[in-house]
Amino acid sequence: MATPARSRRHLSSSPFKPPVEEPVVIYEIGERVTHDTYGLGRIIGLENGIAVSIDFGSFTKRINLPSKKLFPL
């Protein structure tokens, strides 16, 4: 059985807390970022909120969004 594509509605009578929505981070070209695995870098390319290309100095990496390891500085 396939899971539905949309999220479930939270009922006010539910004893459980509603799911927390993650804040949307908008990146810009030239912005400095840090990545938990790769370290410090600078954004060199954007793909319409799908991914960002980041120059980490010795290499360039494409990272899909949203990423829990990527943080703006």
Backbone atoms as SQL, in Angstrom:
CREATE TABLE atoms (id INTEGER PRIMARY KEY, chain TEXT, resi INTEGER, resn TEXT, atom TEXT, x REAL, y REAL, z REAL);
INSERT INTO atoms VALUES
  (1, 'A', 1, 'MET', 'N', 0.841, -1.177, 0.000),
  (2, 'A', 1, 'MET', 'CA', 0.000, 0.000, 0.000),
  (3, 'A', 1, 'MET', 'C', 0.886, 1.240, 0.000),
  (4, 'A', 2, 'ALA', 'N', 0.617, 2.159, -0.877),
  (5, 'A', 2, 'ALA', 'CA', 1.426, 3.370, -1.006),
  (6, 'A', 2, 'ALA', 'C', 1.003, 4.407, 0.034),
  (7, 'A', 3, 'THR', 'N', 1.967, 5.192, 0.497),
  (8, 'A', 3, 'THR', 'CA', 1.650, 6.264, 1.446),
  (9, 'A', 3, 'THR', 'C', 1.164, 7.489, 0.676),
  (10, 'A', 4, 'PRO', 'N', 0.284, 8.278, 1.261),
  (11, 'A', 4, 'PRO', 'CA', -0.212, 9.456, 0.550),
  (12, 'A', 4, 'PRO', 'C', 0.891, 10.503, 0.378),
  (13, 'A', 5, 'ALA', 'N', 0.811, 11.271, -0.725),
  (14, 'A', 5, 'ALA', 'CA', 1.824, 12.278, -1.021),
  (15, 'A', 5, 'ALA', 'C', 1.679, 13.501, -0.134),
  (16, 'A', 6, 'ARG', 'N', 0.489, 13.773, 0.363),
  (17, 'A', 6, 'ARG', 'CA', 0.287, 14.950, 1.199),
  (18, 'A', 6, 'ARG', 'C', 0.443, 14.582, 2.671),
  (19, 'A', 7, 'SER', 'N', 0.708, 15.572, 3.498),
  (20, 'A', 7, 'SER', 'CA', 0.882, 15.314, 4.920),
  (21, 'A', 7, 'SER', 'C', -0.481, 15.204, 5.595),
  (22, 'A', 8, 'ARG', 'N', -0.494, 14.587, 6.733),
  (23, 'A', 8, 'ARG', 'CA', -1.745, 14.404, 7.451),
  (24, 'A', 8, 'ARG', 'C', -2.139, 15.669, 8.199),
  (25, 'A', 9, 'ARG', 'N', -3.421, 15.872, 8.322),
  (26, 'A', 9, 'ARG', 'CA', -3.955, 17.027, 9.030),
  (27, 'A', 9, 'ARG', 'C', -3.879, 16.754, 10.529),
  (28, 'A', 10, 'HIS', 'N', -3.472, 17.751, 11.293),
  (29, 'A', 10, 'HIS', 'CA', -3.382, 17.609, 12.744),
  (30, 'A', 10, 'HIS', 'C', -4.728, 17.981, 13.365),
  (31, 'A', 11, 'LEU', 'N', -5.272, 17.109, 14.181),
  (32, 'A', 11, 'LEU', 'CA', -6.539, 17.379, 14.853),
  (33, 'A', 11, 'LEU', 'C', -6.283, 18.087, 16.176),
  (34, 'A', 12, 'SER', 'N', -7.098, 19.075, 16.480),
  (35, 'A', 12, 'SER', 'CA', -6.913, 19.831, 17.722),
  (36, 'A', 12, 'SER', 'C', -7.147, 18.976, 18.955),
  (37, 'A', 13, 'SER', 'N', -7.899, 17.890, 18.814),
  (38, 'A', 13, 'SER', 'CA', -8.164, 17.007, 19.951),
  (39, 'A', 13, 'SER', 'C', -7.070, 15.958, 20.143),
  (40, 'A', 14, 'SER', 'N', -6.058, 15.948, 19.292),
  (41, 'A', 14, 'SER', 'CA', -4.995, 14.960, 19.373),
  (42, 'A', 14, 'SER', 'C', -4.112, 15.226, 20.597),
  (43, 'A', 15, 'PRO', 'N', -3.694, 14.164, 21.299),
  (44, 'A', 15, 'PRO', 'CA', -2.801, 14.349, 22.447),
  (45, 'A', 15, 'PRO', 'C', -1.345, 14.599, 22.020),
  (46, 'A', 16, 'PHE', 'N', -1.049, 14.475, 20.736),
  (47, 'A', 16, 'PHE', 'CA', 0.304, 14.648, 20.238),
  (48, 'A', 16, 'PHE', 'C', 0.495, 16.058, 19.709),
  (49, 'A', 17, 'LYS', 'N', 1.720, 16.542, 19.775),
  (50, 'A', 17, 'LYS', 'CA', 2.027, 17.877, 19.275),
  (51, 'A', 17, 'LYS', 'C', 1.991, 17.871, 17.742),
  (52, 'A', 18, 'PRO', 'N', 1.630, 19.008, 17.138),
  (53, 'A', 18, 'PRO', 'CA', 1.652, 19.062, 15.668),
  (54, 'A', 18, 'PRO', 'C', 3.094, 19.030, 15.169),
  (55, 'A', 19, 'PRO', 'N', 3.306, 18.522, 13.958),
  (56, 'A', 19, 'PRO', 'CA', 4.678, 18.482, 13.439),
  (57, 'A', 19, 'PRO', 'C', 5.244, 19.887, 13.264),
  (58, 'A', 20, 'VAL', 'N', 6.523, 20.027, 13.563),
  (59, 'A', 20, 'VAL', 'CA', 7.187, 21.319, 13.462),
  (60, 'A', 20, 'VAL', 'C', 7.638, 21.523, 12.024),
  (61, 'A', 21, 'GLU', 'N', 7.291, 22.672, 11.442),
  (62, 'A', 21, 'GLU', 'CA', 7.711, 22.967, 10.084),
  (63, 'A', 21, 'GLU', 'C', 9.102, 23.583, 10.103),
  (64, 'A', 22, 'GLU', 'N', 9.985, 23.043, 9.259),
  (65, 'A', 22, 'GLU', 'CA', 11.346, 23.554, 9.157),
  (66, 'A', 22, 'GLU', 'C', 11.325, 24.911, 8.454),
  (67, 'A', 23, 'PRO', 'N', 12.092, 25.878, 8.930),
  (68, 'A', 23, 'PRO', 'CA', 12.144, 27.164, 8.230),
  (69, 'A', 23, 'PRO', 'C', 12.838, 27.005, 6.871),
  (70, 'A', 24, 'VAL', 'N', 12.341, 27.711, 5.884),
  (71, 'A', 24, 'VAL', 'CA', 12.908, 27.642, 4.539),
  (72, 'A', 24, 'VAL', 'C', 14.089, 28.610, 4.457),
  (73, 'A', 25, 'VAL', 'N', 15.253, 28.092, 4.070),
  (74, 'A', 25, 'VAL', 'CA', 16.455, 28.909, 3.943),
  (75, 'A', 25, 'VAL', 'C', 16.647, 29.225, 2.464),
  (76, 'A', 26, 'ILE', 'N', 16.798, 30.496, 2.143),
  (77, 'A', 26, 'ILE', 'CA', 17.019, 30.925, 0.771),
  (78, 'A', 26, 'ILE', 'C', 18.483, 31.316, 0.623),
  (79, 'A', 27, 'TYR', 'N', 19.161, 30.665, -0.308),
  (80, 'A', 27, 'TYR', 'CA', 20.581, 30.921, -0.525),
  (81, 'A', 27, 'TYR', 'C', 20.768, 31.850, -1.721),
  (82, 'A', 28, 'GLU', 'N', 21.888, 32.589, -1.733),
  (83, 'A', 28, 'GLU', 'CA', 22.232, 33.490, -2.827),
  (84, 'A', 28, 'GLU', 'C', 23.643, 33.178, -3.303),
  (85, 'A', 29, 'ILE', 'N', 23.904, 33.461, -4.566),
  (86, 'A', 29, 'ILE', 'CA', 25.243, 33.251, -5.117),
  (87, 'A', 29, 'ILE', 'C', 26.232, 34.171, -4.401),
  (88, 'A', 30, 'GLY', 'N', 27.366, 33.612, -4.024),
  (89, 'A', 30, 'GLY', 'CA', 28.394, 34.368, -3.318),
  (90, 'A', 30, 'GLY', 'C', 28.283, 34.264, -1.804),
  (91, 'A', 31, 'GLU', 'N', 27.210, 33.677, -1.304),
  (92, 'A', 31, 'GLU', 'CA', 27.005, 33.560, 0.144),
  (93, 'A', 31, 'GLU', 'C', 27.939, 32.502, 0.722),
  (94, 'A', 32, 'ARG', 'N', 28.488, 32.789, 1.892),
  (95, 'A', 32, 'ARG', 'CA', 29.350, 31.838, 2.593),
  (96, 'A', 32, 'ARG', 'C', 28.481, 30.867, 3.374),
  (97, 'A', 33, 'VAL', 'N', 28.843, 29.584, 3.335),
  (98, 'A', 33, 'VAL', 'CA', 28.107, 28.535, 4.036),
  (99, 'A', 33, 'VAL', 'C', 29.088, 27.586, 4.703),
  (100, 'A', 34, 'THR', 'N', 28.567, 26.794, 5.613),
  (101, 'A', 34, 'THR', 'CA', 29.359, 25.734, 6.216),
  (102, 'A', 34, 'THR', 'C', 28.580, 24.433, 6.098),
  (103, 'A', 35, 'HIS', 'N', 29.311, 23.346, 5.877),
  (104, 'A', 35, 'HIS', 'CA', 28.722, 22.021, 5.739),
  (105, 'A', 35, 'HIS', 'C', 29.382, 21.121, 6.771),
  (106, 'A', 36, 'ASP', 'N', 28.590, 20.281, 7.434),
  (107, 'A', 36, 'ASP', 'CA', 29.117, 19.428, 8.502),
  (108, 'A', 36, 'ASP', 'C', 30.223, 18.487, 8.019),
  (109, 'A', 37, 'THR', 'N', 30.166, 18.039, 6.777),
  (110, 'A', 37, 'THR', 'CA', 31.164, 17.108, 6.258),
  (111, 'A', 37, 'THR', 'C', 32.287, 17.807, 5.504),
  (112, 'A', 38, 'TYR', 'N', 31.950, 18.796, 4.659),
  (113, 'A', 38, 'TYR', 'CA', 32.919, 19.407, 3.754),
  (114, 'A', 38, 'TYR', 'C', 33.559, 20.687, 4.276),
  (115, 'A', 39, 'GLY', 'N', 32.977, 21.333, 5.277),
  (116, 'A', 39, 'GLY', 'CA', 33.576, 22.538, 5.848),
  (117, 'A', 39, 'GLY', 'C', 33.036, 23.816, 5.239),
  (118, 'A', 40, 'LEU', 'N', 33.895, 24.864, 5.201),
  (119, 'A', 40, 'LEU', 'CA', 33.497, 26.180, 4.714),
  (120, 'A', 40, 'LEU', 'C', 33.518, 26.240, 3.190),
  (121, 'A', 41, 'GLY', 'N', 32.549, 26.974, 2.642),
  (122, 'A', 41, 'GLY', 'CA', 32.494, 27.117, 1.194),
  (123, 'A', 41, 'GLY', 'C', 31.715, 28.351, 0.789),
  (124, 'A', 42, 'ARG', 'N', 31.665, 28.591, -0.538),
  (125, 'A', 42, 'ARG', 'CA', 30.945, 29.728, -1.097),
  (126, 'A', 42, 'ARG', 'C', 30.041, 29.208, -2.209),
  (127, 'A', 43, 'ILE', 'N', 28.780, 29.652, -2.201),
  (128, 'A', 43, 'ILE', 'CA', 27.816, 29.217, -3.204),
  (129, 'A', 43, 'ILE', 'C', 28.177, 29.836, -4.553),
  (130, 'A', 44, 'ILE', 'N', 28.291, 28.978, -5.580),
  (131, 'A', 44, 'ILE', 'CA', 28.636, 29.455, -6.916),
  (132, 'A', 44, 'ILE', 'C', 27.521, 29.193, -7.926),
  (133, 'A', 45, 'GLY', 'N', 26.490, 28.444, -7.533),
  (134, 'A', 45, 'GLY', 'CA', 25.396, 28.161, -8.456),
  (135, 'A', 45, 'GLY', 'C', 24.131, 27.749, -7.727),
  (136, 'A', 46, 'LEU', 'N', 22.972, 28.128, -8.296),
  (137, 'A', 46, 'LEU', 'CA', 21.664, 27.786, -7.727),
  (138, 'A', 46, 'LEU', 'C', 20.840, 27.063, -8.774),
  (139, 'A', 47, 'GLU', 'N', 19.996, 26.139, -8.339),
  (140, 'A', 47, 'GLU', 'CA', 19.114, 25.405, -9.235),
  (141, 'A', 47, 'GLU', 'C', 17.674, 25.476, -8.736),
  (142, 'A', 48, 'ASN', 'N', 17.067, 26.645, -8.771),
  (143, 'A', 48, 'ASN', 'CA', 15.645, 26.868, -8.448),
  (144, 'A', 48, 'ASN', 'C', 15.174, 26.179, -7.174),
  (145, 'A', 49, 'GLY', 'N', 15.934, 26.253, -6.110),
  (146, 'A', 49, 'GLY', 'CA', 15.537, 25.662, -4.836),
  (147, 'A', 49, 'GLY', 'C', 15.687, 24.155, -4.777),
  (148, 'A', 50, 'ILE', 'N', 16.271, 23.547, -5.817),
  (149, 'A', 50, 'ILE', 'CA', 16.456, 22.097, -5.856),
  (150, 'A', 50, 'ILE', 'C', 17.822, 21.715, -5.303),
  (151, 'A', 51, 'ALA', 'N', 18.842, 22.493, -5.699),
  (152, 'A', 51, 'ALA', 'CA', 20.207, 22.196, -5.286),
  (153, 'A', 51, 'ALA', 'C', 21.061, 23.457, -5.372),
  (154, 'A', 52, 'VAL', 'N', 22.223, 23.412, -4.723),
  (155, 'A', 52, 'VAL', 'CA', 23.198, 24.491, -4.807),
  (156, 'A', 52, 'VAL', 'C', 24.556, 23.879, -5.146),
  (157, 'A', 53, 'SER', 'N', 25.359, 24.621, -5.900),
  (158, 'A', 53, 'SER', 'CA', 26.736, 24.221, -6.174),
  (159, 'A', 53, 'SER', 'C', 27.628, 25.072, -5.282),
  (160, 'A', 54, 'ILE', 'N', 28.529, 24.408, -4.573),
  (161, 'A', 54, 'ILE', 'CA', 29.362, 25.099, -3.585),
  (162, 'A', 54, 'ILE', 'C', 30.828, 24.825, -3.867),
  (163, 'A', 55, 'ASP', 'N', 31.632, 25.893, -3.852),
  (164, 'A', 55, 'ASP', 'CA', 33.080, 25.796, -4.007),
  (165, 'A', 55, 'ASP', 'C', 33.688, 25.714, -2.616),
  (166, 'A', 56, 'PHE', 'N', 34.311, 24.585, -2.314),
  (167, 'A', 56, 'PHE', 'CA', 34.929, 24.384, -1.012),
  (168, 'A', 56, 'PHE', 'C', 36.438, 24.619, -1.056),
  (169, 'A', 57, 'GLY', 'N', 36.915, 25.296, -2.087),
  (170, 'A', 57, 'GLY', 'CA', 38.340, 25.593, -2.212),
  (171, 'A', 57, 'GLY', 'C', 39.022, 24.619, -3.139),
  (172, 'A', 58, 'SER', 'N', 39.236, 23.397, -2.707),
  (173, 'A', 58, 'SER', 'CA', 39.930, 22.409, -3.523),
  (174, 'A', 58, 'SER', 'C', 38.986, 21.571, -4.386),
  (175, 'A', 59, 'PHE', 'N', 37.687, 21.685, -4.169),
  (176, 'A', 59, 'PHE', 'CA', 36.716, 20.936, -4.959),
  (177, 'A', 59, 'PHE', 'C', 35.369, 21.653, -4.935),
  (178, 'A', 60, 'THR', 'N', 34.513, 21.291, -5.895),
  (179, 'A', 60, 'THR', 'CA', 33.160, 21.838, -5.988),
  (180, 'A', 60, 'THR', 'C', 32.181, 20.693, -5.764),
  (181, 'A', 61, 'LYS', 'N', 31.122, 20.961, -5.026),
  (182, 'A', 61, 'LYS', 'CA', 30.149, 19.926, -4.689),
  (183, 'A', 61, 'LYS', 'C', 28.743, 20.443, -4.944),
  (184, 'A', 62, 'ARG', 'N', 27.871, 19.607, -5.517),
  (185, 'A', 62, 'ARG', 'CA', 26.453, 19.928, -5.695),
  (186, 'A', 62, 'ARG', 'C', 25.698, 19.264, -4.549),
  (187, 'A', 63, 'ILE', 'N', 24.921, 20.059, -3.820),
  (188, 'A', 63, 'ILE', 'CA', 24.194, 19.564, -2.651),
  (189, 'A', 63, 'ILE', 'C', 22.710, 19.809, -2.859),
  (190, 'A', 64, 'ASN', 'N', 21.917, 18.741, -2.715),
  (191, 'A', 64, 'ASN', 'CA', 20.467, 18.847, -2.858),
  (192, 'A', 64, 'ASN', 'C', 19.870, 19.580, -1.664),
  (193, 'A', 65, 'LEU', 'N', 18.798, 20.326, -1.918),
  (194, 'A', 65, 'LEU', 'CA', 18.093, 21.055, -0.867),
  (195, 'A', 65, 'LEU', 'C', 16.765, 20.385, -0.577),
  (196, 'A', 66, 'PRO', 'N', 16.272, 20.460, 0.622),
  (197, 'A', 66, 'PRO', 'CA', 16.913, 21.002, 1.818),
  (198, 'A', 66, 'PRO', 'C', 17.940, 20.021, 2.373),
  (199, 'A', 67, 'SER', 'N', 18.987, 20.556, 2.962),
  (200, 'A', 67, 'SER', 'CA', 20.055, 19.755, 3.543),
  (201, 'A', 67, 'SER', 'C', 20.190, 20.100, 5.016),
  (202, 'A', 68, 'LYS', 'N', 20.167, 19.078, 5.849),
  (203, 'A', 68, 'LYS', 'CA', 20.289, 19.310, 7.295),
  (204, 'A', 68, 'LYS', 'C', 21.725, 19.575, 7.719),
  (205, 'A', 69, 'LYS', 'N', 22.684, 19.367, 6.787),
  (206, 'A', 69, 'LYS', 'CA', 24.096, 19.584, 7.106),
  (207, 'A', 69, 'LYS', 'C', 24.632, 20.918, 6.606),
  (208, 'A', 70, 'LEU', 'N', 23.813, 21.704, 5.881),
  (209, 'A', 70, 'LEU', 'CA', 24.259, 22.940, 5.281),
  (210, 'A', 70, 'LEU', 'C', 23.681, 24.126, 6.022),
  (211, 'A', 71, 'PHE', 'N', 24.547, 25.081, 6.419),
  (212, 'A', 71, 'PHE', 'CA', 24.117, 26.232, 7.197),
  (213, 'A', 71, 'PHE', 'C', 24.726, 27.518, 6.627),
  (214, 'A', 72, 'PRO', 'N', 23.928, 28.589, 6.496),
  (215, 'A', 72, 'PRO', 'CA', 24.487, 29.869, 6.051),
  (216, 'A', 72, 'PRO', 'C', 25.294, 30.509, 7.181),
  (217, 'A', 73, 'LEU', 'N', 26.267, 31.319, 6.815),
  (218, 'A', 73, 'LEU', 'CA', 27.066, 32.030, 7.824),
  (219, 'A', 73, 'LEU', 'C', 26.644, 33.472, 7.903);
